[in-house]
Amino acid sequence: MNFDLHCHSSISDGVLNPAELVQRAAEKGVDVLALTDHDDVAGLAEASQKAQECGIGFINGVEISVTWSGVTLHVVGLNINANHPDLQAGLAAIQEGRRERAERIGHELGKHGIADAFDGAMRHAANPRLIGRTHFARHLIEQGVCKDVRTVFKKYLVRGKPGYVAHEWTALENALAWIRASGGQAVLAHPGRYDLKGKATRRLLGEFKDLGGEGVEVVTGSHTPDQHALFAELANFYGLTASRGSDFHAPGEYRELGGGPDLPLKCTPIWHNWGINKHNS
């Protein structure tokens, strides 16, 4: 079965609305999809309804922005109750900081000769509550500054580059508490993307497990084959299940919905006890 448990709609920084996203997932052969927009759950009802129409399984999800030891991390929540008050309040608090961060990013880019970047990014944000760096990336591509999203993030928007601004998101323990309170399972998203050395990665995984985290993304759009093997091994070592997701945002950006290899055989999939099979998905 083809599980894709990490993707984004226009509610956050994807370009397809939730129904369009689910339709594309079905066309690409996805059997079970989780919509995991950044810090917002507003697209889940529409996506769930469309999944029923398309005959694919659907998982309520979210991707929460976290600061841990000065590093920005993302934690995916799967099988959440999107209406749980703790989760709703936590996401609302994160959303308040997003616009302020975006204004600072626009100011920093302006200092490096890229005028009106905030307004340009806002034009790409279907949901102004969730303006993020990918919206700035699309504006810079539109202006001919860079050729693609990967290049924008390499030359701008990350630590030490023009357009980067430090921002304090919620604490790791908060994100996991909200996910668990809502009945969900917490998964550390794309661990290979973080600027962490080996010991720090292991410390993070140990703390994540101790705080109630259940899984780690092993196969995801930004991981290499070597990282698939590494994080499969680390998942087993720390007693974490393994997740798989494209981190799809838009056609032609990163990985396609449902794309990528299967989980390594030695992993325990996060869906191992969900009771989902090809017949009932």
DODOTOR-933654 format. One record per residue (C-alpha): residue number from 1; x, y, z. Coordinates in steps of 0.1 Angstrom, whole numbers. Example, Ala and Ser with C-alpha at 12.3 -4.5 7.8 and 13.67 -1.06 7.14 Angstrom:
<rec palum="1" c1="123" c2="-45" c3="78"/>
<rec palum="2" c1="137" c2="-11" c3="71"/>
***
This chain:
<rec palum="1" c1="0" c2="0" c3="0"/>
<rec palum="2" c1="11" c2="35" c3="-8"/>
<rec palum="3" c1="10" c2="57" c3="24"/>
<rec palum="4" c1="18" c2="94" c3="21"/>
<rec palum="5" c1="16" c2="109" c3="56"/>
<rec palum="6" c1="31" c2="143" c3="50"/>
<rec palum="7" c1="18" c2="169" c3="24"/>
<rec palum="8" c1="6" c2="205" c3="22"/>
<rec palum="9" c1="-23" c2="223" c3="7"/>
<rec palum="10" c1="-30" c2="260" c3="1"/>
<rec palum="11" c1="-41" c2="263" c3="37"/>
<rec palum="12" c1="-4" c2="265" c3="45"/>
<rec palum="13" c1="23" c2="267" c3="18"/>
<rec palum="14" c1="10" c2="243" c3="-8"/>
<rec palum="15" c1="-5" c2="255" c3="-41"/>
<rec palum="16" c1="-34" c2="231" c3="-44"/>
<rec palum="17" c1="-65" c2="235" c3="-23"/>
<rec palum="18" c1="-74" c2="205" c3="0"/>
<rec palum="19" c1="-98" c2="189" c3="-25"/>
<rec palum="20" c1="-74" c2="193" c3="-54"/>
<rec palum="21" c1="-46" c2="178" c3="-34"/>
<rec palum="22" c1="-66" c2="147" c3="-25"/>
<rec palum="23" c1="-77" c2="143" c3="-61"/>
<rec palum="24" c1="-41" c2="144" c3="-73"/>
<rec palum="25" c1="-30" c2="120" c3="-46"/>
<rec palum="26" c1="-57" c2="95" c3="-58"/>
<rec palum="27" c1="-45" c2="99" c3="-94"/>
<rec palum="28" c1="-9" c2="93" c3="-83"/>
<rec palum="29" c1="-19" c2="60" c3="-66"/>
<rec palum="30" c1="-19" c2="70" c3="-30"/>
<rec palum="31" c1="-39" c2="46" c3="-9"/>
<rec palum="32" c1="-38" c2="65" c3="24"/>
<rec palum="33" c1="-31" c2="102" c3="27"/>
<rec palum="34" c1="-25" c2="125" c3="56"/>
<rec palum="35" c1="-29" c2="163" c3="51"/>
<rec palum="36" c1="-3" c2="179" c3="74"/>
<rec palum="37" c1="-5" c2="217" c3="69"/>
<rec palum="38" c1="18" c2="239" c3="89"/>
<rec palum="39" c1="3" c2="250" c3="121"/>
<rec palum="40" c1="-33" c2="249" c3="108"/>
<rec palum="41" c1="-61" c2="223" c3="105"/>
<rec palum="42" c1="-86" c2="243" c3="85"/>
<rec palum="43" c1="-83" c2="221" c3="54"/>
<rec palum="44" c1="-90" c2="187" c3="70"/>
<rec palum="45" c1="-128" c2="186" c3="66"/>
<rec palum="46" c1="-127" c2="194" c3="29"/>
<rec palum="47" c1="-98" c2="169" c3="23"/>
<rec palum="48" c1="-116" c2="142" c3="43"/>
<rec palum="49" c1="-148" c2="146" c3="23"/>
<rec palum="50" c1="-129" c2="145" c3="-10"/>
<rec palum="51" c1="-110" c2="114" c3="1"/>
<rec palum="52" c1="-143" c2="96" c3="7"/>
<rec palum="53" c1="-154" c2="106" c3="-28"/>
<rec palum="54" c1="-121" c2="93" c3="-43"/>
<rec palum="55" c1="-121" c2="61" c3="-23"/>
<rec palum="56" c1="-88" c2="66" c3="-5"/>
<rec palum="57" c1="-80" c2="65" c3="32"/>
<rec palum="58" c1="-75" c2="98" c3="50"/>
<rec palum="59" c1="-57" c2="107" c3="82"/>
<rec palum="60" c1="-62" c2="140" c3="100"/>
<rec palum="61" c1="-28" c2="156" c3="104"/>
<rec palum="62" c1="-9" c2="188" c3="112"/>
<rec palum="63" c1="28" c2="199" c3="111"/>
<rec palum="64" c1="38" c2="219" c3="142"/>
<rec palum="65" c1="67" c2="244" c3="142"/>
<rec palum="66" c1="90" c2="239" c3="172"/>
<rec palum="67" c1="122" c2="254" c3="185"/>
<rec palum="68" c1="146" c2="229" c3="202"/>
<rec palum="69" c1="180" c2="239" c3="214"/>
<rec palum="70" c1="179" c2="269" c3="191"/>
<rec palum="71" c1="170" c2="248" c3="160"/>
<rec palum="72" c1="137" c2="249" c3="142"/>
<rec palum="73" c1="121" c2="215" c3="140"/>
<rec palum="74" c1="88" c2="202" c3="126"/>
<rec palum="75" c1="66" c2="177" c3="144"/>
<rec palum="76" c1="38" c2="160" c3="125"/>
<rec palum="77" c1="7" c2="150" c3="143"/>
<rec palum="78" c1="-13" c2="121" c3="128"/>
<rec palum="79" c1="-48" c2="109" c3="137"/>
<rec palum="80" c1="-55" c2="141" c3="156"/>
<rec palum="81" c1="-88" c2="154" c3="168"/>
<rec palum="82" c1="-86" c2="187" c3="150"/>
<rec palum="83" c1="-111" c2="203" c3="173"/>
<rec palum="84" c1="-94" c2="196" c3="206"/>
<rec palum="85" c1="-91" c2="228" c3="225"/>
<rec palum="86" c1="-55" c2="224" c3="236"/>
<rec palum="87" c1="-44" c2="218" c3="200"/>
<rec palum="88" c1="-66" c2="247" c3="187"/>
<rec palum="89" c1="-52" c2="271" c3="213"/>
<rec palum="90" c1="-16" c2="261" c3="206"/>
<rec palum="91" c1="-19" c2="265" c3="169"/>
<rec palum="92" c1="-35" c2="299" c3="173"/>
<rec palum="93" c1="-6" c2="311" c3="193"/>
<rec palum="94" c1="19" c2="299" c3="167"/>
<rec palum="95" c1="-1" c2="316" c3="139"/>
<rec palum="96" c1="1" c2="349" c3="157"/>
<rec palum="97" c1="39" c2="348" c3="153"/>
<rec palum="98" c1="40" c2="339" c3="117"/>
<rec palum="99" c1="30" c2="373" c3="102"/>
<rec palum="100" c1="55" c2="391" c3="125"/>
<rec palum="101" c1="83" c2="368" c3="113"/>
<rec palum="102" c1="72" c2="373" c3="76"/>
<rec palum="103" c1="74" c2="411" c3="80"/>
<rec palum="104" c1="109" c2="407" c3="94"/>
<rec palum="105" c1="119" c2="384" c3="65"/>
<rec palum="106" c1="106" c2="410" c3="40"/>
<rec palum="107" c1="126" c2="437" c3="57"/>
<rec palum="108" c1="158" c2="416" c3="56"/>
<rec palum="109" c1="153" c2="409" c3="19"/>
<rec palum="110" c1="147" c2="445" c3="13"/>
<rec palum="111" c1="181" c2="453" c3="28"/>
<rec palum="112" c1="197" c2="431" c3="2"/>
<rec palum="113" c1="180" c2="447" c3="-28"/>
<rec palum="114" c1="148" c2="426" c3="-30"/>
<rec palum="115" c1="120" c2="452" c3="-27"/>
<rec palum="116" c1="84" c2="445" c3="-17"/>
<rec palum="117" c1="92" c2="409" c3="-8"/>
<rec palum="118" c1="65" c2="408" c3="20"/>
<rec palum="119" c1="38" c2="419" c3="-3"/>
<rec palum="120" c1="50" c2="396" c3="-30"/>
<rec palum="121" c1="50" c2="366" c3="-6"/>
<rec palum="122" c1="15" c2="375" c3="6"/>
<rec palum="123" c1="2" c2="373" c3="-30"/>
<rec palum="124" c1="13" c2="337" c3="-29"/>
<rec palum="125" c1="-3" c2="329" c3="4"/>
<rec palum="126" c1="-39" c2="318" c3="0"/>
<rec palum="127" c1="-42" c2="317" c3="38"/>
<rec palum="128" c1="-26" c2="349" c3="52"/>
<rec palum="129" c1="-24" c2="333" c3="87"/>
<rec palum="130" c1="1" c2="308" c3="74"/>
<rec palum="131" c1="25" c2="329" c3="54"/>
<rec palum="132" c1="59" c2="312" c3="54"/>
<rec palum="133" c1="93" c2="310" c3="37"/>
<rec palum="134" c1="80" c2="290" c3="8"/>
<rec palum="135" c1="58" c2="319" c3="-2"/>
<rec palum="136" c1="88" c2="341" c3="-2"/>
<rec palum="137" c1="107" c2="315" c3="-23"/>
<rec palum="138" c1="79" c2="315" c3="-49"/>
<rec palum="139" c1="81" c2="353" c3="-51"/>
<rec palum="140" c1="118" c2="352" c3="-56"/>
<rec palum="141" c1="114" c2="327" c3="-84"/>
<rec palum="142" c1="87" c2="348" c3="-99"/>
<rec palum="143" c1="111" c2="378" c3="-98"/>
<rec palum="144" c1="139" c2="358" c3="-115"/>
<rec palum="145" c1="161" c2="360" c3="-84"/>
<rec palum="146" c1="164" c2="321" c3="-83"/>
<rec palum="147" c1="154" c2="293" c3="-106"/>
<rec palum="148" c1="137" c2="270" c3="-80"/>
<rec palum="149" c1="127" c2="266" c3="-44"/>
<rec palum="150" c1="157" c2="246" c3="-34"/>
<rec palum="151" c1="180" c2="273" c3="-47"/>
<rec palum="152" c1="161" c2="300" c3="-29"/>
<rec palum="153" c1="165" c2="281" c3="4"/>
<rec palum="154" c1="202" c2="275" c3="-3"/>
<rec palum="155" c1="210" c2="312" c3="-11"/>
<rec palum="156" c1="184" c2="329" c3="11"/>
<rec palum="157" c1="161" c2="323" c3="40"/>
<rec palum="158" c1="184" c2="300" c3="60"/>
<rec palum="159" c1="208" c2="308" c3="88"/>
<rec palum="160" c1="237" c2="330" c3="77"/>
<rec palum="161" c1="220" c2="340" c3="44"/>
<rec palum="162" c1="201" c2="371" c3="33"/>
<rec palum="163" c1="164" c2="370" c3="45"/>
<rec palum="164" c1="170" c2="347" c3="75"/>
<rec palum="165" c1="155" c2="358" c3="107"/>
<rec palum="166" c1="156" c2="340" c3="140"/>
<rec palum="167" c1="122" c2="330" c3="154"/>
<rec palum="168" c1="112" c2="312" c3="186"/>
<rec palum="169" c1="84" c2="287" c3="179"/>
<rec palum="170" c1="68" c2="266" c3="205"/>
<rec palum="171" c1="87" c2="241" c3="227"/>
<rec palum="172" c1="90" c2="205" c3="218"/>
<rec palum="173" c1="71" c2="194" c3="249"/>
<rec palum="174" c1="42" c2="217" c3="241"/>
<rec palum="175" c1="38" c2="203" c3="205"/>
<rec palum="176" c1="38" c2="167" c3="217"/>
<rec palum="177" c1="14" c2="175" c3="246"/>
<rec palum="178" c1="-11" c2="191" c3="221"/>
<rec palum="179" c1="-8" c2="161" c3="198"/>
<rec palum="180" c1="-12" c2="136" c3="225"/>
<rec palum="181" c1="-41" c2="155" c3="241"/>
<rec palum="182" c1="-59" c2="154" c3="208"/>
<rec palum="183" c1="-55" c2="116" c3="206"/>
<rec palum="184" c1="-28" c2="118" c3="179"/>
<rec palum="185" c1="6" c2="103" c3="173"/>
<rec palum="186" c1="37" c2="126" c3="171"/>
<rec palum="187" c1="62" c2="120" c3="144"/>
<rec palum="188" c1="95" c2="139" c3="140"/>
<rec palum="189" c1="94" c2="152" c3="104"/>
<rec palum="190" c1="124" c2="150" c3="80"/>
<rec palum="191" c1="152" c2="147" c3="106"/>
<rec palum="192" c1="178" c2="147" c3="80"/>
<rec palum="193" c1="171" c2="184" c3="72"/>
<rec palum="194" c1="181" c2="198" c3="106"/>
<rec palum="195" c1="215" c2="213" c3="112"/>
<rec palum="196" c1="224" c2="188" c3="139"/>
<rec palum="197" c1="255" c2="167" c3="144"/>
<rec palum="198" c1="253" c2="130" c3="152"/>
<rec palum="199" c1="252" c2="134" c3="190"/>
<rec palum="200" c1="226" c2="161" c3="189"/>
<rec palum="201" c1="204" c2="141" c3="166"/>
<rec palum="202" c1="205" c2="112" c3="190"/>
<rec palum="203" c1="198" c2="135" c3="220"/>
<rec palum="204" c1="168" c2="149" c3="201"/>
<rec palum="205" c1="154" c2="114" c3="193"/>
<rec palum="206" c1="159" c2="103" c3="229"/>
<rec palum="207" c1="141" c2="134" c3="243"/>
<rec palum="208" c1="114" c2="131" c3="216"/>
<rec palum="209" c1="107" c2="95" c3="227"/>
<rec palum="210" c1="108" c2="104" c3="264"/>
<rec palum="211" c1="82" c2="132" c3="258"/>
<rec palum="212" c1="58" c2="107" c3="242"/>
<rec palum="213" c1="69" c2="109" c3="205"/>
<rec palum="214" c1="60" c2="78" c3="186"/>
<rec palum="215" c1="75" c2="80" c3="152"/>
<rec palum="216" c1="102" c2="94" c3="129"/>
<rec palum="217" c1="100" c2="101" c3="92"/>
<rec palum="218" c1="124" c2="77" c3="75"/>
<rec palum="219" c1="113" c2="81" c3="39"/>
<rec palum="220" c1="105" c2="117" c3="30"/>
<rec palum="221" c1="111" c2="141" c3="1"/>
<rec palum="222" c1="144" c2="156" c3="13"/>
<rec palum="223" c1="161" c2="123" c3="25"/>
<rec palum="224" c1="188" c2="105" c3="6"/>
<rec palum="225" c1="190" c2="67" c3="4"/>
<rec palum="226" c1="217" c2="68" c3="30"/>
<rec palum="227" c1="194" c2="88" c3="53"/>
<rec palum="228" c1="166" c2="62" c3="48"/>
<rec palum="229" c1="190" c2="36" c3="62"/>
<rec palum="230" c1="203" c2="58" c3="90"/>
<rec palum="231" c1="169" c2="69" c3="103"/>
<rec palum="232" c1="155" c2="34" c3="100"/>
<rec palum="233" c1="183" c2="22" c3="122"/>
<rec palum="234" c1="178" c2="51" c3="147"/>
<rec palum="235" c1="141" c2="45" c3="148"/>
<rec palum="236" c1="147" c2="9" c3="158"/>
<rec palum="237" c1="173" c2="19" c3="184"/>
<rec palum="238" c1="150" c2="44" c3="201"/>
<rec palum="239" c1="119" c2="23" c3="199"/>
<rec palum="240" c1="102" c2="46" c3="174"/>
<rec palum="241" c1="80" c2="36" c3="145"/>
<rec palum="242" c1="88" c2="47" c3="110"/>
<rec palum="243" c1="67" c2="71" c3="88"/>
<rec palum="244" c1="67" c2="78" c3="51"/>
<rec palum="245" c1="56" c2="110" c3="34"/>
<rec palum="246" c1="64" c2="130" c3="3"/>
<rec palum="247" c1="63" c2="165" c3="19"/>
<rec palum="248" c1="46" c2="175" c3="-13"/>
<rec palum="249" c1="39" c2="212" c3="-18"/>
<rec palum="250" c1="33" c2="217" c3="-55"/>
<rec palum="251" c1="38" c2="200" c3="-88"/>
<rec palum="252" c1="75" c2="202" c3="-97"/>
<rec palum="253" c1="86" c2="211" c3="-62"/>
<rec palum="254" c1="104" c2="184" c3="-42"/>
<rec palum="255" c1="88" c2="150" c3="-44"/>
<rec palum="256" c1="55" c2="140" c3="-60"/>
<rec palum="257" c1="26" c2="128" c3="-39"/>
<rec palum="258" c1="31" c2="91" c3="-31"/>
<rec palum="259" c1="66" c2="92" c3="-45"/>
<rec palum="260" c1="97" c2="76" c3="-30"/>
<rec palum="261" c1="107" c2="42" c3="-20"/>
<rec palum="262" c1="90" c2="19" c3="5"/>
<rec palum="263" c1="101" c2="19" c3="41"/>
<rec palum="264" c1="131" c2="-3" c3="48"/>
<rec palum="265" c1="119" c2="-38" c3="58"/>
<rec palum="266" c1="134" c2="-37" c3="93"/>
<rec palum="267" c1="112" c2="-7" c3="102"/>
<rec palum="268" c1="79" c2="-9" c3="121"/>
<rec palum="269" c1="55" c2="13" c3="101"/>
<rec palum="270" c1="36" c2="38" c3="122"/>
<rec palum="271" c1="4" c2="24" c3="106"/>
<rec palum="272" c1="11" c2="-11" c3="118"/>
<rec palum="273" c1="-18" c2="-11" c3="142"/>
<rec palum="274" c1="-42" c2="13" c3="124"/>
<rec palum="275" c1="-63" c2="-15" c3="110"/>
<rec palum="276" c1="-61" c2="-1" c3="75"/>
<rec palum="277" c1="-57" c2="-24" c3="45"/>
<rec palum="278" c1="-62" c2="-22" c3="8"/>
<rec palum="279" c1="-98" c2="-33" c3="11"/>
<rec palum="280" c1="-110" c2="-7" c3="36"/>
<rec palum="281" c1="-87" c2="22" c3="27"/>
***
